Amino acid sequence: MVLCRNVLIYYGPDGQSRILPNLVRSLRQGGLLVLGKAEAITPADDLGIEAVDRTERIYRRCR
């Protein structure tokens, strides 16, 4: 599980596009990524994760 609550908002789109793939790669298959309310991933499919709960920003690594 990786908790990244309201950290990514301090990086611009370029920084987020570099950080998110690394966070996802650090997860095991089925691992969870939890983001803060101010953060969003679009599109999640490109990163190899699926939404478990979009409202709470919880995603699971699917590949």
N, CA, C, O and CB atoms as a CASP TS submission, in Angstrom:
PFRMAT TS
TARGET T0000
AUTHOR 0000-0000-0000
METHOD Language model
MODEL 1
PARENT N/A
ATOM      1  N   MET     1       0.845  -1.167   0.000  1.00  0.00           N
ATOM      2  CA  MET     1       0.000   0.000   0.000  1.00  0.00           C
ATOM      3  C   MET     1       0.896   1.237   0.000  1.00  0.00           C
ATOM      4  O   MET     1       1.879   1.320   0.737  1.00  0.00           O
ATOM      5  CB  MET     1      -0.964  -0.006   1.218  1.00  0.00           C
ATOM      6  N   VAL     2       0.527   2.185  -0.843  1.00  0.00           N
ATOM      7  CA  VAL     2       1.207   3.483  -0.876  1.00  0.00           C
ATOM      8  C   VAL     2       0.168   4.547  -0.565  1.00  0.00           C
ATOM      9  O   VAL     2      -0.853   4.656  -1.244  1.00  0.00           O
ATOM     10  CB  VAL     2       1.898   3.748  -2.271  1.00  0.00           C
ATOM     11  N   LEU     3       0.442   5.330   0.469  1.00  0.00           N
ATOM     12  CA  LEU     3      -0.424   6.451   0.829  1.00  0.00           C
ATOM     13  C   LEU     3       0.253   7.722   0.367  1.00  0.00           C
ATOM     14  O   LEU     3       1.363   8.038   0.796  1.00  0.00           O
ATOM     15  CB  LEU     3      -0.714   6.492   2.368  1.00  0.00           C
ATOM     16  N   CYS     4      -0.405   8.437  -0.493  1.00  0.00           N
ATOM     17  CA  CYS     4       0.150   9.674  -1.049  1.00  0.00           C
ATOM     18  C   CYS     4      -0.927  10.745  -0.934  1.00  0.00           C
ATOM     19  O   CYS     4      -1.461  11.222  -1.934  1.00  0.00           O
ATOM     20  CB  CYS     4       0.617   9.487  -2.550  1.00  0.00           C
ATOM     21  N   ARG     5      -1.230  11.107   0.292  1.00  0.00           N
ATOM     22  CA  ARG     5      -2.347  12.000   0.573  1.00  0.00           C
ATOM     23  C   ARG     5      -1.931  13.458   0.438  1.00  0.00           C
ATOM     24  O   ARG     5      -1.169  13.980   1.251  1.00  0.00           O
ATOM     25  CB  ARG     5      -2.897  11.739   1.971  1.00  0.00           C
ATOM     26  N   ASN     6      -2.445  14.106  -0.605  1.00  0.00           N
ATOM     27  CA  ASN     6      -2.243  15.534  -0.834  1.00  0.00           C
ATOM     28  C   ASN     6      -0.771  15.935  -0.945  1.00  0.00           C
ATOM     29  O   ASN     6      -0.358  16.973  -0.428  1.00  0.00           O
ATOM     30  CB  ASN     6      -2.886  16.312   0.275  1.00  0.00           C
ATOM     31  N   VAL     7      -0.004  15.112  -1.613  1.00  0.00           N
ATOM     32  CA  VAL     7       1.403  15.421  -1.885  1.00  0.00           C
ATOM     33  C   VAL     7       1.568  15.820  -3.344  1.00  0.00           C
ATOM     34  O   VAL     7       2.287  16.771  -3.652  1.00  0.00           O
ATOM     35  CB  VAL     7       2.313  14.211  -1.549  1.00  0.00           C
ATOM     36  N   LEU     8       0.911  15.104  -4.235  1.00  0.00           N
ATOM     37  CA  LEU     8       1.078  15.332  -5.673  1.00  0.00           C
ATOM     38  C   LEU     8       0.582  16.700  -6.119  1.00  0.00           C
ATOM     39  O   LEU     8       0.988  17.185  -7.175  1.00  0.00           O
ATOM     40  CB  LEU     8       0.355  14.263  -6.447  1.00  0.00           C
ATOM     41  N   ILE     9      -0.282  17.325  -5.340  1.00  0.00           N
ATOM     42  CA  ILE     9      -0.807  18.632  -5.737  1.00  0.00           C
ATOM     43  C   ILE     9       0.290  19.693  -5.771  1.00  0.00           C
ATOM     44  O   ILE     9       0.117  20.742  -6.392  1.00  0.00           O
ATOM     45  CB  ILE     9      -1.917  19.064  -4.784  1.00  0.00           C
ATOM     46  N   TYR    10       1.414  19.430  -5.111  1.00  0.00           N
ATOM     47  CA  TYR    10       2.510  20.398  -5.082  1.00  0.00           C
ATOM     48  C   TYR    10       3.438  20.266  -6.283  1.00  0.00           C
ATOM     49  O   TYR    10       4.334  21.089  -6.469  1.00  0.00           O
ATOM     50  CB  TYR    10       3.306  20.237  -3.809  1.00  0.00           C
ATOM     51  N   TYR    11       3.229  19.239  -7.095  1.00  0.00           N
ATOM     52  CA  TYR    11       3.992  19.042  -8.321  1.00  0.00           C
ATOM     53  C   TYR    11       3.095  19.410  -9.494  1.00  0.00           C
ATOM     54  O   TYR    11       1.885  19.186  -9.440  1.00  0.00           O
ATOM     55  CB  TYR    11       4.513  17.569  -8.445  1.00  0.00           C
ATOM     56  N   GLY    12       3.649  19.949 -10.512  1.00  0.00           N
ATOM     57  CA  GLY    12       2.872  20.255 -11.707  1.00  0.00           C
ATOM     58  C   GLY    12       2.548  18.983 -12.466  1.00  0.00           C
ATOM     59  O   GLY    12       2.940  17.891 -12.055  1.00  0.00           O
ATOM     60  N   PRO    13       1.838  19.123 -13.568  1.00  0.00           N
ATOM     61  CA  PRO    13       1.494  17.950 -14.385  1.00  0.00           C
ATOM     62  C   PRO    13       2.719  17.159 -14.837  1.00  0.00           C
ATOM     63  O   PRO    13       2.666  15.932 -14.918  1.00  0.00           O
ATOM     64  CB  PRO    13       0.704  18.387 -15.600  1.00  0.00           C
ATOM     65  N   ASP    14       3.818  17.846 -15.131  1.00  0.00           N
ATOM     66  CA  ASP    14       5.029  17.127 -15.552  1.00  0.00           C
ATOM     67  C   ASP    14       5.589  16.284 -14.414  1.00  0.00           C
ATOM     68  O   ASP    14       5.964  15.130 -14.620  1.00  0.00           O
ATOM     69  CB  ASP    14       6.097  18.115 -16.046  1.00  0.00           C
ATOM     70  N   GLY    15       5.646  16.847 -13.234  1.00  0.00           N
ATOM     71  CA  GLY    15       6.138  16.108 -12.082  1.00  0.00           C
ATOM     72  C   GLY    15       5.253  14.928 -11.734  1.00  0.00           C
ATOM     73  O   GLY    15       5.748  13.850 -11.408  1.00  0.00           O
ATOM     74  N   GLN    16       3.949  15.128 -11.801  1.00  0.00           N
ATOM     75  CA  GLN    16       3.007  14.048 -11.518  1.00  0.00           C
ATOM     76  C   GLN    16       3.138  12.918 -12.530  1.00  0.00           C
ATOM     77  O   GLN    16       3.046  11.745 -12.168  1.00  0.00           O
ATOM     78  CB  GLN    16       1.578  14.579 -11.512  1.00  0.00           C
ATOM     79  N   SER    17       3.353  13.265 -13.796  1.00  0.00           N
ATOM     80  CA  SER    17       3.478  12.227 -14.826  1.00  0.00           C
ATOM     81  C   SER    17       4.758  11.414 -14.658  1.00  0.00           C
ATOM     82  O   SER    17       4.850  10.295 -15.163  1.00  0.00           O
ATOM     83  CB  SER    17       3.447  12.858 -16.217  1.00  0.00           C
ATOM     84  N   ARG    18       5.744  11.965 -13.955  1.00  0.00           N
ATOM     85  CA  ARG    18       6.971  11.198 -13.664  1.00  0.00           C
ATOM     86  C   ARG    18       6.837  10.398 -12.376  1.00  0.00           C
ATOM     87  O   ARG    18       7.374   9.294 -12.282  1.00  0.00           O
ATOM     88  CB  ARG    18       8.181  12.137 -13.563  1.00  0.00           C
ATOM     89  N   ILE    19       6.139  10.926 -11.391  1.00  0.00           N
ATOM     90  CA  ILE    19       6.034  10.289 -10.080  1.00  0.00           C
ATOM     91  C   ILE    19       5.038   9.136 -10.065  1.00  0.00           C
ATOM     92  O   ILE    19       5.338   8.077  -9.515  1.00  0.00           O
ATOM     93  CB  ILE    19       5.639  11.311  -9.043  1.00  0.00           C
ATOM     94  N   LEU    20       3.861   9.320 -10.656  1.00  0.00           N
ATOM     95  CA  LEU    20       2.813   8.307 -10.581  1.00  0.00           C
ATOM     96  C   LEU    20       3.228   6.942 -11.126  1.00  0.00           C
ATOM     97  O   LEU    20       2.957   5.935 -10.472  1.00  0.00           O
ATOM     98  CB  LEU    20       1.613   8.784 -11.323  1.00  0.00           C
ATOM     99  N   PRO    21       3.875   6.859 -12.294  1.00  0.00           N
ATOM    100  CA  PRO    21       4.292   5.531 -12.760  1.00  0.00           C
ATOM    101  C   PRO    21       5.257   4.845 -11.793  1.00  0.00           C
ATOM    102  O   PRO    21       5.212   3.624 -11.641  1.00  0.00           O
ATOM    103  CB  PRO    21       4.942   5.645 -14.126  1.00  0.00           C
ATOM    104  N   ASN    22       6.117   5.606 -11.147  1.00  0.00           N
ATOM    105  CA  ASN    22       7.032   5.017 -10.164  1.00  0.00           C
ATOM    106  C   ASN    22       6.284   4.503  -8.940  1.00  0.00           C
ATOM    107  O   ASN    22       6.614   3.441  -8.413  1.00  0.00           O
ATOM    108  CB  ASN    22       8.082   6.041  -9.736  1.00  0.00           C
ATOM    109  N   LEU    23       5.287   5.240  -8.489  1.00  0.00           N
ATOM    110  CA  LEU    23       4.489   4.773  -7.361  1.00  0.00           C
ATOM    111  C   LEU    23       3.760   3.478  -7.706  1.00  0.00           C
ATOM    112  O   LEU    23       3.729   2.543  -6.906  1.00  0.00           O
ATOM    113  CB  LEU    23       3.485   5.849  -6.937  1.00  0.00           C
ATOM    114  N   VAL    24       3.179   3.430  -8.891  1.00  0.00           N
ATOM    115  CA  VAL    24       2.439   2.239  -9.310  1.00  0.00           C
ATOM    116  C   VAL    24       3.379   1.044  -9.449  1.00  0.00           C
ATOM    117  O   VAL    24       3.031  -0.067  -9.050  1.00  0.00           O
ATOM    118  CB  VAL    24       1.706   2.499 -10.639  1.00  0.00           C
ATOM    119  N   ARG    25       4.563   1.264 -10.011  1.00  0.00           N
ATOM    120  CA  ARG    25       5.533   0.168 -10.153  1.00  0.00           C
ATOM    121  C   ARG    25       5.998  -0.362  -8.801  1.00  0.00           C
ATOM    122  O   ARG    25       6.374  -1.530  -8.694  1.00  0.00           O
ATOM    123  CB  ARG    25       6.739   0.636 -10.962  1.00  0.00           C
ATOM    124  N   SER    26       5.977   0.465  -7.788  1.00  0.00           N
ATOM    125  CA  SER    26       6.413   0.021  -6.464  1.00  0.00           C
ATOM    126  C   SER    26       5.388  -0.887  -5.781  1.00  0.00           C
ATOM    127  O   SER    26       5.698  -1.534  -4.780  1.00  0.00           O
ATOM    128  CB  SER    26       6.690   1.224  -5.586  1.00  0.00           C
ATOM    129  N   LEU    27       4.173  -0.934  -6.319  1.00  0.00           N
ATOM    130  CA  LEU    27       3.126  -1.778  -5.748  1.00  0.00           C
ATOM    131  C   LEU    27       3.221  -3.200  -6.275  1.00  0.00           C
ATOM    132  O   LEU    27       3.584  -3.419  -7.430  1.00  0.00           O
ATOM    133  CB  LEU    27       1.749  -1.199  -6.052  1.00  0.00           C
ATOM    134  N   ARG    28       2.900  -4.147  -5.442  1.00  0.00           N
ATOM    135  CA  ARG    28       2.744  -5.528  -5.903  1.00  0.00           C
ATOM    136  C   ARG    28       1.413  -5.646  -6.630  1.00  0.00           C
ATOM    137  O   ARG    28       0.560  -4.765  -6.527  1.00  0.00           O
ATOM    138  CB  ARG    28       2.822  -6.541  -4.712  1.00  0.00           C
ATOM    139  N   GLN    29       1.242  -6.730  -7.359  1.00  0.00           N
ATOM    140  CA  GLN    29      -0.044  -7.004  -8.007  1.00  0.00           C
ATOM    141  C   GLN    29      -1.136  -6.973  -6.942  1.00  0.00           C
ATOM    142  O   GLN    29      -1.035  -7.676  -5.937  1.00  0.00           O
ATOM    143  CB  GLN    29      -0.027  -8.386  -8.755  1.00  0.00           C
ATOM    144  N   GLY    30      -2.164  -6.180  -7.148  1.00  0.00           N
ATOM    145  CA  GLY    30      -3.254  -6.061  -6.193  1.00  0.00           C
ATOM    146  C   GLY    30      -3.002  -5.038  -5.092  1.00  0.00           C
ATOM    147  O   GLY    30      -3.866  -4.815  -4.244  1.00  0.00           O
ATOM    148  N   GLY    31      -1.814  -4.407  -5.098  1.00  0.00           N
ATOM    149  CA  GLY    31      -1.490  -3.396  -4.098  1.00  0.00           C
ATOM    150  C   GLY    31      -2.336  -2.141  -4.272  1.00  0.00           C
ATOM    151  O   GLY    31      -2.856  -1.875  -5.355  1.00  0.00           O
ATOM    152  N   LEU    32      -2.465  -1.385  -3.208  1.00  0.00           N
ATOM    153  CA  LEU    32      -3.337  -0.214  -3.206  1.00  0.00           C
ATOM    154  C   LEU    32      -2.550   1.088  -3.220  1.00  0.00           C
ATOM    155  O   LEU    32      -1.509   1.214  -2.574  1.00  0.00           O
ATOM    156  CB  LEU    32      -4.246  -0.247  -1.999  1.00  0.00           C
ATOM    157  N   LEU    33      -3.068   2.048  -3.966  1.00  0.00           N
ATOM    158  CA  LEU    33      -2.556   3.414  -3.995  1.00  0.00           C
ATOM    159  C   LEU    33      -3.687   4.308  -3.514  1.00  0.00           C
ATOM    160  O   LEU    33      -4.774   4.311  -4.093  1.00  0.00           O
ATOM    161  CB  LEU    33      -2.051   3.831  -5.440  1.00  0.00           C
ATOM    162  N   VAL    34      -3.427   5.075  -2.440  1.00  0.00           N
ATOM    163  CA  VAL    34      -4.446   5.949  -1.858  1.00  0.00           C
ATOM    164  C   VAL    34      -3.976   7.387  -2.026  1.00  0.00           C
ATOM    165  O   VAL    34      -2.902   7.764  -1.558  1.00  0.00           O
ATOM    166  CB  VAL    34      -4.706   5.608  -0.343  1.00  0.00           C
ATOM    167  N   LEU    35      -4.798   8.180  -2.701  1.00  0.00           N
ATOM    168  CA  LEU    35      -4.485   9.583  -2.937  1.00  0.00           C
ATOM    169  C   LEU    35      -5.382  10.475  -2.087  1.00  0.00           C
ATOM    170  O   LEU    35      -6.377  10.015  -1.527  1.00  0.00           O
ATOM    171  CB  LEU    35      -4.640   9.928  -4.425  1.00  0.00           C
ATOM    172  N   GLY    36      -5.029  11.739  -1.997  1.00  0.00           N
ATOM    173  CA  GLY    36      -5.832  12.705  -1.260  1.00  0.00           C
ATOM    174  C   GLY    36      -7.013  13.181  -2.072  1.00  0.00           C
ATOM    175  O   GLY    36      -7.103  12.926  -3.273  1.00  0.00           O
ATOM    176  N   LYS    37      -7.919  13.875  -1.406  1.00  0.00           N
ATOM    177  CA  LYS    37      -9.147  14.373  -2.055  1.00  0.00           C
ATOM    178  C   LYS    37      -8.857  15.373  -3.165  1.00  0.00           C
ATOM    179  O   LYS    37      -9.649  15.505  -4.098  1.00  0.00           O
ATOM    180  CB  LYS    37     -10.058  15.020  -1.024  1.00  0.00           C
ATOM    181  N   ALA    38      -7.740  16.076  -3.081  1.00  0.00           N
ATOM    182  CA  ALA    38      -7.409  17.089  -4.088  1.00  0.00           C
ATOM    183  C   ALA    38      -6.681  16.498  -5.286  1.00  0.00           C
ATOM    184  O   ALA    38      -6.371  17.215  -6.237  1.00  0.00           O
ATOM    185  CB  ALA    38      -6.560  18.180  -3.469  1.00  0.00           C
ATOM    186  N   GLU    39      -6.406  15.200  -5.252  1.00  0.00           N
ATOM    187  CA  GLU    39      -5.628  14.558  -6.318  1.00  0.00           C
ATOM    188  C   GLU    39      -6.506  13.616  -7.135  1.00  0.00           C
ATOM    189  O   GLU    39      -7.477  13.050  -6.632  1.00  0.00           O
ATOM    190  CB  GLU    39      -4.432  13.786  -5.726  1.00  0.00           C
ATOM    191  N   ALA    40      -6.150  13.465  -8.383  1.00  0.00           N
ATOM    192  CA  ALA    40      -6.886  12.564  -9.266  1.00  0.00           C
ATOM    193  C   ALA    40      -5.938  11.981 -10.297  1.00  0.00           C
ATOM    194  O   ALA    40      -4.915  12.579 -10.632  1.00  0.00           O
ATOM    195  CB  ALA    40      -8.059  13.298  -9.958  1.00  0.00           C
ATOM    196  N   ILE    41      -6.288  10.821 -10.789  1.00  0.00           N
ATOM    197  CA  ILE    41      -5.510  10.169 -11.840  1.00  0.00           C
ATOM    198  C   ILE    41      -6.413  10.047 -13.058  1.00  0.00           C
ATOM    199  O   ILE    41      -7.515   9.506 -12.971  1.00  0.00           O
ATOM    200  CB  ILE    41      -4.969   8.759 -11.380  1.00  0.00           C
ATOM    201  N   THR    42      -5.945  10.549 -14.183  1.00  0.00           N
ATOM    202  CA  THR    42      -6.700  10.389 -15.426  1.00  0.00           C
ATOM    203  C   THR    42      -5.736  10.156 -16.565  1.00  0.00           C
ATOM    204  O   THR    42      -4.751  10.888 -16.661  1.00  0.00           O
ATOM    205  CB  THR    42      -7.586  11.623 -15.707  1.00  0.00           C
ATOM    206  N   PRO    43      -5.944   9.220 -17.406  1.00  0.00           N
ATOM    207  CA  PRO    43      -6.793   8.054 -17.185  1.00  0.00           C
ATOM    208  C   PRO    43      -6.027   6.996 -16.397  1.00  0.00           C
ATOM    209  O   PRO    43      -4.837   6.789 -16.632  1.00  0.00           O
ATOM    210  CB  PRO    43      -7.289   7.475 -18.530  1.00  0.00           C
ATOM    211  N   ALA    44      -6.682   6.345 -15.490  1.00  0.00           N
ATOM    212  CA  ALA    44      -6.044   5.351 -14.617  1.00  0.00           C
ATOM    213  C   ALA    44      -5.614   4.110 -15.397  1.00  0.00           C
ATOM    214  O   ALA    44      -4.654   3.444 -15.010  1.00  0.00           O
ATOM    215  CB  ALA    44      -6.998   4.948 -13.486  1.00  0.00           C
ATOM    216  N   ASP    45      -6.306   3.792 -16.483  1.00  0.00           N
ATOM    217  CA  ASP    45      -5.987   2.583 -17.243  1.00  0.00           C
ATOM    218  C   ASP    45      -4.571   2.605 -17.813  1.00  0.00           C
ATOM    219  O   ASP    45      -3.937   1.556 -17.926  1.00  0.00           O
ATOM    220  CB  ASP    45      -6.983   2.404 -18.367  1.00  0.00           C
ATOM    221  N   ASP    46      -4.076   3.766 -18.167  1.00  0.00           N
ATOM    222  CA  ASP    46      -2.743   3.865 -18.746  1.00  0.00           C
ATOM    223  C   ASP    46      -1.645   3.518 -17.749  1.00  0.00           C
ATOM    224  O   ASP    46      -0.543   3.145 -18.151  1.00  0.00           O
ATOM    225  CB  ASP    46      -2.520   5.255 -19.281  1.00  0.00           C
ATOM    226  N   LEU    47      -1.930   3.635 -16.461  1.00  0.00           N
ATOM    227  CA  LEU    47      -0.944   3.362 -15.430  1.00  0.00           C
ATOM    228  C   LEU    47      -0.972   1.919 -14.947  1.00  0.00           C
ATOM    229  O   LEU    47      -0.094   1.510 -14.186  1.00  0.00           O
ATOM    230  CB  LEU    47      -1.159   4.280 -14.273  1.00  0.00           C
ATOM    231  N   GLY    48      -1.960   1.143 -15.372  1.00  0.00           N
ATOM    232  CA  GLY    48      -2.067  -0.239 -14.920  1.00  0.00           C
ATOM    233  C   GLY    48      -2.748  -0.355 -13.568  1.00  0.00           C
ATOM    234  O   GLY    48      -2.484  -1.288 -12.809  1.00  0.00           O
ATOM    235  N   ILE    49      -3.624   0.595 -13.269  1.00  0.00           N
ATOM    236  CA  ILE    49      -4.377   0.531 -12.025  1.00  0.00           C
ATOM    237  C   ILE    49      -5.855   0.698 -12.317  1.00  0.00           C
ATOM    238  O   ILE    49      -6.246   1.248 -13.347  1.00  0.00           O
ATOM    239  CB  ILE    49      -3.895   1.606 -11.032  1.00  0.00           C
ATOM    240  N   GLU    50      -6.672   0.208 -11.386  1.00  0.00           N
ATOM    241  CA  GLU    50      -8.121   0.345 -11.504  1.00  0.00           C
ATOM    242  C   GLU    50      -8.662   0.991 -10.240  1.00  0.00           C
ATOM    243  O   GLU    50      -8.091   0.833  -9.161  1.00  0.00           O
ATOM    244  CB  GLU    50      -8.796  -1.031 -11.752  1.00  0.00           C
ATOM    245  N   ALA    51      -9.742   1.704 -10.373  1.00  0.00           N
ATOM    246  CA  ALA    51     -10.346   2.378  -9.232  1.00  0.00           C
ATOM    247  C   ALA    51     -11.080   1.367  -8.363  1.00  0.00           C
ATOM    248  O   ALA    51     -11.910   0.598  -8.848  1.00  0.00           O
ATOM    249  CB  ALA    51     -11.306   3.489  -9.698  1.00  0.00           C
ATOM    250  N   VAL    52     -10.769   1.379  -7.089  1.00  0.00           N
ATOM    251  CA  VAL    52     -11.508   0.594  -6.104  1.00  0.00           C
ATOM    252  C   VAL    52     -12.636   1.457  -5.566  1.00  0.00           C
ATOM    253  O   VAL    52     -13.766   0.994  -5.410  1.00  0.00           O
ATOM    254  CB  VAL    52     -10.576   0.097  -4.948  1.00  0.00           C
ATOM    255  N   ASP    53     -12.321   2.719  -5.283  1.00  0.00           N
ATOM    256  CA  ASP    53     -13.299   3.687  -4.797  1.00  0.00           C
ATOM    257  C   ASP    53     -12.878   5.066  -5.302  1.00  0.00           C
ATOM    258  O   ASP    53     -11.960   5.676  -4.753  1.00  0.00           O
ATOM    259  CB  ASP    53     -13.408   3.660  -3.225  1.00  0.00           C
ATOM    260  N   ARG    54     -13.539   5.549  -6.333  1.00  0.00           N
ATOM    261  CA  ARG    54     -13.175   6.840  -6.927  1.00  0.00           C
ATOM    262  C   ARG    54     -13.406   8.003  -5.967  1.00  0.00           C
ATOM    263  O   ARG    54     -12.632   8.961  -5.959  1.00  0.00           O
ATOM    264  CB  ARG    54     -13.968   7.069  -8.204  1.00  0.00           C
ATOM    265  N   THR    55     -14.439   7.930  -5.177  1.00  0.00           N
ATOM    266  CA  THR    55     -14.744   9.008  -4.236  1.00  0.00           C
ATOM    267  C   THR    55     -13.618   9.175  -3.212  1.00  0.00           C
ATOM    268  O   THR    55     -13.225  10.297  -2.894  1.00  0.00           O
ATOM    269  CB  THR    55     -16.076   8.731  -3.518  1.00  0.00           C
ATOM    270  N   GLU    56     -13.110   8.072  -2.707  1.00  0.00           N
ATOM    271  CA  GLU    56     -12.033   8.111  -1.710  1.00  0.00           C
ATOM    272  C   GLU    56     -10.646   8.073  -2.345  1.00  0.00           C
ATOM    273  O   GLU    56      -9.643   8.100  -1.631  1.00  0.00           O
ATOM    274  CB  GLU    56     -12.180   6.950  -0.746  1.00  0.00           C
ATOM    275  N   ARG    57     -10.572   8.009  -3.674  1.00  0.00           N
ATOM    276  CA  ARG    57      -9.313   8.004  -4.424  1.00  0.00           C
ATOM    277  C   ARG    57      -8.433   6.804  -4.067  1.00  0.00           C
ATOM    278  O   ARG    57      -7.243   6.950  -3.787  1.00  0.00           O
ATOM    279  CB  ARG    57      -8.548   9.296  -4.165  1.00  0.00           C
ATOM    280  N   ILE    58      -9.040   5.621  -4.082  1.00  0.00           N
ATOM    281  CA  ILE    58      -8.322   4.381  -3.803  1.00  0.00           C
ATOM    282  C   ILE    58      -8.237   3.583  -5.100  1.00  0.00           C
ATOM    283  O   ILE    58      -9.248   3.336  -5.757  1.00  0.00           O
ATOM    284  CB  ILE    58      -9.027   3.552  -2.670  1.00  0.00           C
ATOM    285  N   TYR    59      -7.019   3.185  -5.457  1.00  0.00           N
ATOM    286  CA  TYR    59      -6.770   2.468  -6.709  1.00  0.00           C
ATOM    287  C   TYR    59      -6.002   1.191  -6.410  1.00  0.00           C
ATOM    288  O   TYR    59      -5.265   1.117  -5.427  1.00  0.00           O
ATOM    289  CB  TYR    59      -5.989   3.354  -7.718  1.00  0.00           C
ATOM    290  N   ARG    60      -6.178   0.167  -7.276  1.00  0.00           N
ATOM    291  CA  ARG    60      -5.493  -1.105  -7.128  1.00  0.00           C
ATOM    292  C   ARG    60      -4.687  -1.395  -8.375  1.00  0.00           C
ATOM    293  O   ARG    60      -5.150  -1.181  -9.495  1.00  0.00           O
ATOM    294  CB  ARG    60      -6.490  -2.239  -6.852  1.00  0.00           C
ATOM    295  N   ARG    61      -3.466  -1.887  -8.168  1.00  0.00           N
ATOM    296  CA  ARG    61      -2.638  -2.278  -9.323  1.00  0.00           C
ATOM    297  C   ARG    61      -3.206  -3.534  -9.933  1.00  0.00           C
ATOM    298  O   ARG    61      -3.403  -4.533  -9.240  1.00  0.00           O
ATOM    299  CB  ARG    61      -1.154  -2.496  -8.915  1.00  0.00           C
ATOM    300  N   CYS    62      -3.471  -3.494 -11.229  1.00  0.00           N
ATOM    301  CA  CYS    62      -4.113  -4.614 -11.897  1.00  0.00           C
ATOM    302  C   CYS    62      -3.195  -5.341 -12.874  1.00  0.00           C
ATOM    303  O   CYS    62      -3.573  -6.387 -13.402  1.00  0.00           O
ATOM    304  CB  CYS    62      -5.329  -4.134 -12.619  1.00  0.00           C
ATOM    305  N   ARG    63      -2.013  -4.818 -13.125  1.00  0.00           N
ATOM    306  CA  ARG    63      -1.067  -5.553 -13.991  1.00  0.00           C
ATOM    307  C   ARG    63       0.341  -5.309 -13.550  1.00  0.00           C
ATOM    308  O   ARG    63       1.276  -5.838 -14.150  1.00  0.00           O
ATOM    309  CB  ARG    63      -1.226  -5.149 -15.458  1.00  0.00           C
TER
END
